[in-house]
């Protein structure tokens, strides 16, 4: 059952932001940044692009582990809230054995890919052109396109079963943000034969200073002055078993998580007993502030306040 935090919890942080990660191209490497602007769809630039196959379906590391080795660079000023790209502003994409690919960031005229699909959503997207298609096709070894979310005409709603109100996202798996704690990772690494990095779990926000897995319980938090709703525990697919430095697929950490973080263990009354959980999906309560106002920036070091939480993972949405 949800409960409000005590008044001391509203003045004493439960944790602080220790890292921020942006994933411009879905399933490719993250960019670690010191700060990031909030938008009504998530952090600016996060999952704005996606690689799709010849049927227009999302290509992810689940099927193409090599995407783990694709590095993405944006200009440092791209993470300043007021910055707008020009015709000379580029995203640079690199991968082993490939020449760098440059993608213009400004809103130039794009061809339209009629129907691209990510999970439940299908709609038109901007095609980033023949050069980008050839680059990813050569790298992956089958026909691909690089597409950009068409923010001018398309809206992708977050699952209303879990989130009330009009919350939107781009090419994420389903929610605007994924939050995890350093303590949860440390607790997992204590029982793994070989420790892993947080990049296996691909969060947007890493926090530090709380108890392991306490983020499971958070249903409303404030990061600095911004309110977020914790809406659903994140159940993990194959991707955490992919070494993000080598793209080699193994059995861990899923094998260990099955013994410590499965539905059977932490949610014994839930039907999904064979799912494993790590991290909390979140949305920003952007209507609380003007989304177009200034100063909507989350920074490393920002305090995290727990406003509401449930008493156990069994009571959390999942």
Buried (B, 14 or more C-beta within 10 A) or exposed (E): EEEEBEEEBEEEBBBBBBBBBBBBBBBBBBBEBEBBBBBBBBBBBBBBBBBBBEEBBBBBBBEBBBBBBBBBBBBEEBBEBEBEBEEEBBBEBBBEEBEEBEBBBEEEEBEEBEEBBBEEBBBBBBBBBEEBBBBBBBBBEEEBBBBBBBBEEBEBEBBEEBBEEEBBBBBBBBBBBBBBBBBBBEBBBEEEEEEBEBBBBBBBBBBBBBEBBBBBBBBBBBBBEBBBBBBBBBBBBEBBBBBBEEBEBBEBBBEBBBEBBBBBBBBEEBEEEEBBBBBBBBBBBBEEBEEEEEEBBBEBEBBBBBBBBBEEBBBBBB
